[in-house]
Amino acid sequence: MHLMPHVFFPTRFGTCGIAWNETGLTGFQLPDENDALAEQHLAAKSHSVLATEPPPDWVQRIIARVQDHFEGKLQDFAGTALDWSRVTDFQQAVYLQAQEIKPGYKKSYGEIAKLMALGHEAARAVGVALATNPWPLIVPCHRVVSAGDKMTGFSASGGVRTKTRLLALEGAELLSE
């Protein structure tokens, strides 16, 4: 299997990683406890290795936008080229709904299920799909919260603390437990 390239880059939030192929992004990594762990997680998730060449222009533009986002110049990443072949049709449908949520806004798992014309019981399946999101931030799974607005279930690096920091950065109203 051909391994995809990835690079790491600094942001105000910490070191992020991005992996890609000719189709689009294959993975995105939020800051982890340390850079070695971040690299392990991204490589495992994206089947990627550290790039030997600088990333192509379109990837560099995404990197610049992520850096801007963490500087407080909020970005909407909907429309970013993603390699959808890495996820199921159901996951893609959930991620496209998540991409509709603009910075500073939130939706519940149940609301996403309803938008997808699924019953409320599908909220759990929506949560599972978001937990396996290969592109946190780019597909803003942090903007999907549980029904009571509680900060639950965030499987990206840093867990609920990262989710809360991302939402606070974007100016969403937060309720602490």
DRENDO-1510 file (C-alpha; in Angstrom, 1 decimal, always signed):
<recs>
REC; n; res; u; v; w
REC; 1; MET; +0.0; +0.0; +0.0 .
REC; 2; HIS; +1.3; +3.4; -0.9 .
REC; 3; LEU; +1.7; +5.6; +2.2 .
REC; 4; MET; +0.4; +9.2; +2.0 .
REC; 5; PRO; +2.5; +12.2; +3.0 .
REC; 6; HIS; +1.8; +14.3; +6.1 .
REC; 7; VAL; +3.4; +17.3; +7.7 .
REC; 8; PHE; +3.1; +19.0; +11.0 .
REC; 9; PHE; +2.9; +22.7; +11.5 .
REC; 10; PRO; +2.7; +25.2; +14.4 .
REC; 11; THR; -0.5; +27.0; +15.5 .
REC; 12; ARG; -1.4; +29.1; +18.4 .
REC; 13; PHE; -3.3; +26.1; +19.7 .
REC; 14; GLY; -0.3; +23.7; +19.4 .
REC; 15; THR; +1.2; +21.5; +16.7 .
REC; 16; CYS; -1.3; +20.2; +14.1 .
REC; 17; GLY; -0.8; +17.6; +11.4 .
REC; 18; ILE; -2.3; +17.2; +8.0 .
REC; 19; ALA; -2.1; +14.3; +5.5 .
REC; 20; TRP; -3.2; +14.3; +1.9 .
REC; 21; ASN; -3.3; +12.5; -1.4 .
REC; 22; GLU; -4.1; +13.7; -4.9 .
REC; 23; THR; -7.9; +13.5; -4.1 .
REC; 24; GLY; -7.9; +15.6; -0.9 .
REC; 25; LEU; -7.1; +15.5; +2.7 .
REC; 26; THR; -6.7; +12.0; +4.2 .
REC; 27; GLY; -6.4; +13.1; +7.8 .
REC; 28; PHE; -6.0; +16.0; +10.2 .
REC; 29; GLN; -4.5; +15.9; +13.6 .
REC; 30; LEU; -5.2; +18.3; +16.5 .
REC; 31; PRO; -2.4; +19.0; +19.0 .
REC; 32; ASP; -1.6; +16.0; +21.2 .
REC; 33; GLU; +0.1; +15.6; +24.6 .
REC; 34; ASN; +3.4; +15.7; +22.6 .
REC; 35; ASP; +4.5; +15.8; +19.0 .
REC; 36; ALA; +5.6; +12.1; +18.9 .
REC; 37; LEU; +2.1; +11.0; +20.0 .
REC; 38; ALA; +0.5; +13.3; +17.4 .
REC; 39; GLU; +2.7; +11.8; +14.7 .
REC; 40; GLN; +1.8; +8.3; +15.8 .
REC; 41; HIS; -1.9; +9.1; +15.8 .
REC; 42; LEU; -1.9; +10.8; +12.4 .
REC; 43; ALA; +0.3; +8.1; +10.8 .
REC; 44; ALA; -2.0; +5.3; +12.1 .
REC; 45; LYS; -5.2; +7.1; +11.1 .
REC; 46; SER; -4.1; +8.3; +7.7 .
REC; 47; HIS; -1.6; +5.5; +6.7 .
REC; 48; SER; +0.8; +8.4; +6.1 .
REC; 49; VAL; +4.5; +9.1; +6.6 .
REC; 50; LEU; +6.4; +12.4; +7.1 .
REC; 51; ALA; +6.5; +14.2; +3.7 .
REC; 52; THR; +9.9; +14.6; +2.1 .
REC; 53; GLU; +8.7; +17.4; -0.1 .
REC; 54; PRO; +6.9; +20.6; +0.8 .
REC; 55; PRO; +3.1; +20.1; +0.6 .
REC; 56; PRO; +1.3; +21.2; -2.6 .
REC; 57; ASP; -0.1; +24.8; -2.7 .
REC; 58; TRP; -3.7; +23.7; -1.9 .
REC; 59; VAL; -2.5; +22.0; +1.3 .
REC; 60; GLN; -0.4; +25.0; +2.2 .
REC; 61; ARG; -3.5; +27.2; +1.8 .
REC; 62; ILE; -5.4; +24.9; +4.2 .
REC; 63; ILE; -2.5; +25.1; +6.7 .
REC; 64; ALA; -2.5; +28.9; +6.5 .
REC; 65; ARG; -6.3; +28.9; +7.1 .
REC; 66; VAL; -6.0; +26.6; +10.1 .
REC; 67; GLN; -3.3; +28.9; +11.6 .
REC; 68; ASP; -5.6; +31.9; +11.0 .
REC; 69; HIS; -8.5; +30.1; +12.6 .
REC; 70; PHE; -6.4; +29.5; +15.8 .
REC; 71; GLU; -5.4; +33.2; +15.7 .
REC; 72; GLY; -9.1; +34.0; +16.0 .
REC; 73; LYS; -9.7; +34.8; +12.3 .
REC; 74; LEU; -12.4; +32.1; +12.1 .
REC; 75; GLN; -12.5; +30.0; +9.0 .
REC; 76; ASP; -15.3; +27.9; +7.5 .
REC; 77; PHE; -13.7; +24.7; +6.1 .
REC; 78; ALA; -16.8; +23.5; +4.3 .
REC; 79; GLY; -15.8; +22.7; +0.7 .
REC; 80; THR; -12.3; +21.6; +1.6 .
REC; 81; ALA; -11.2; +18.7; -0.7 .
REC; 82; LEU; -11.5; +15.6; +1.4 .
REC; 83; ASP; -10.8; +12.0; +0.3 .
REC; 84; TRP; -14.2; +10.6; +1.0 .
REC; 85; SER; -13.2; +7.1; +0.0 .
REC; 86; ARG; -11.8; +6.8; +3.5 .
REC; 87; VAL; -15.2; +6.9; +5.2 .
REC; 88; THR; -18.6; +5.2; +4.7 .
REC; 89; ASP; -21.6; +6.8; +3.0 .
REC; 90; PHE; -23.2; +7.3; +6.4 .
REC; 91; GLN; -20.1; +8.9; +7.9 .
REC; 92; GLN; -19.9; +11.2; +4.8 .
REC; 93; ALA; -23.5; +12.2; +5.2 .
REC; 94; VAL; -22.9; +13.0; +8.9 .
REC; 95; TYR; -19.7; +15.0; +8.2 .
REC; 96; LEU; -21.5; +17.0; +5.5 .
REC; 97; GLN; -24.1; +18.0; +8.1 .
REC; 98; ALA; -21.4; +18.9; +10.6 .
REC; 99; GLN; -19.7; +21.1; +7.9 .
REC; 100; GLU; -23.0; +23.1; +7.7 .
REC; 101; ILE; -22.5; +24.3; +11.3 .
REC; 102; LYS; -20.8; +27.6; +11.2 .
REC; 103; PRO; -18.2; +28.8; +13.8 .
REC; 104; GLY; -19.9; +29.9; +17.0 .
REC; 105; TYR; -22.8; +27.6; +16.5 .
REC; 106; LYS; -23.6; +24.1; +17.8 .
REC; 107; LYS; -26.1; +21.3; +17.0 .
REC; 108; SER; -26.9; +18.2; +19.0 .
REC; 109; TYR; -26.4; +14.7; +17.8 .
REC; 110; GLY; -30.2; +14.3; +17.7 .
REC; 111; GLU; -30.6; +17.5; +15.5 .
REC; 112; ILE; -28.1; +16.0; +13.0 .
REC; 113; ALA; -30.0; +12.7; +13.0 .
REC; 114; LYS; -33.2; +14.7; +12.3 .
REC; 115; LEU; -31.6; +16.7; +9.5 .
REC; 116; MET; -30.6; +13.4; +7.9 .
REC; 117; ALA; -34.3; +12.3; +8.2 .
REC; 118; LEU; -33.3; +9.6; +10.7 .
REC; 119; GLY; -35.2; +8.9; +14.0 .
REC; 120; HIS; -33.8; +10.3; +17.3 .
REC; 121; GLU; -32.4; +6.8; +18.1 .
REC; 122; ALA; -29.9; +7.5; +15.3 .
REC; 123; ALA; -28.3; +10.2; +17.5 .
REC; 124; ARG; -26.0; +7.5; +18.9 .
REC; 125; ALA; -24.9; +6.4; +15.4 .
REC; 126; VAL; -24.2; +10.0; +14.5 .
REC; 127; GLY; -22.0; +10.2; +17.6 .
REC; 128; VAL; -20.1; +7.1; +16.6 .
REC; 129; ALA; -19.5; +8.5; +13.1 .
REC; 130; LEU; -18.3; +11.8; +14.6 .
REC; 131; ALA; -16.0; +9.9; +17.0 .
REC; 132; THR; -14.2; +8.4; +14.0 .
REC; 133; ASN; -13.9; +11.7; +12.0 .
REC; 134; PRO; -10.5; +11.6; +10.3 .
REC; 135; TRP; -10.6; +15.5; +9.9 .
REC; 136; PRO; -11.3; +17.1; +13.2 .
REC; 137; LEU; -11.7; +20.9; +12.9 .
REC; 138; ILE; -11.9; +20.6; +9.1 .
REC; 139; VAL; -15.1; +18.6; +9.7 .
REC; 140; PRO; -16.1; +20.5; +12.8 .
REC; 141; CYS; -17.3; +17.6; +15.0 .
REC; 142; HIS; -16.5; +19.8; +18.0 .
REC; 143; ARG; -19.6; +21.8; +17.2 .
REC; 144; VAL; -21.9; +18.8; +17.8 .
REC; 145; VAL; -22.8; +18.4; +21.4 .
REC; 146; SER; -25.2; +16.3; +23.5 .
REC; 147; ALA; -28.8; +17.3; +23.9 .
REC; 148; GLY; -28.3; +19.1; +27.2 .
REC; 149; ASP; -25.4; +21.1; +25.7 .
REC; 150; LYS; -23.0; +19.1; +27.8 .
REC; 151; MET; -19.5; +18.8; +26.6 .
REC; 152; THR; -19.4; +15.0; +26.2 .
REC; 153; GLY; -17.7; +12.6; +24.0 .
REC; 154; PHE; -14.8; +14.1; +22.0 .
REC; 155; SER; -12.4; +11.4; +20.9 .
REC; 156; ALA; -9.8; +13.7; +19.3 .
REC; 157; SER; -6.6; +14.4; +21.1 .
REC; 158; GLY; -7.2; +16.2; +24.4 .
REC; 159; GLY; -10.8; +15.0; +24.6 .
REC; 160; VAL; -13.5; +17.3; +26.0 .
REC; 161; ARG; -10.9; +19.9; +27.0 .
REC; 162; THR; -9.9; +20.3; +23.3 .
REC; 163; LYS; -13.6; +20.4; +22.3 .
REC; 164; THR; -14.3; +23.1; +24.9 .
REC; 165; ARG; -11.2; +25.1; +23.8 .
REC; 166; LEU; -12.2; +25.0; +20.1 .
REC; 167; LEU; -15.8; +26.1; +20.9 .
REC; 168; ALA; -14.6; +28.9; +23.2 .
REC; 169; LEU; -12.2; +30.1; +20.5 .
REC; 170; GLU; -15.2; +30.2; +18.1 .
REC; 171; GLY; -17.3; +32.1; +20.6 .
REC; 172; ALA; -19.9; +29.5; +21.2 .
REC; 173; GLU; -21.8; +29.7; +24.4 .
REC; 174; LEU; -20.7; +26.9; +26.7 .
REC; 175; LEU; -22.2; +25.4; +29.8 .
REC; 176; SER; -19.8; +23.7; +32.1 .
REC; 177; GLU; -20.9; +20.6; +34.0 .
</recs>
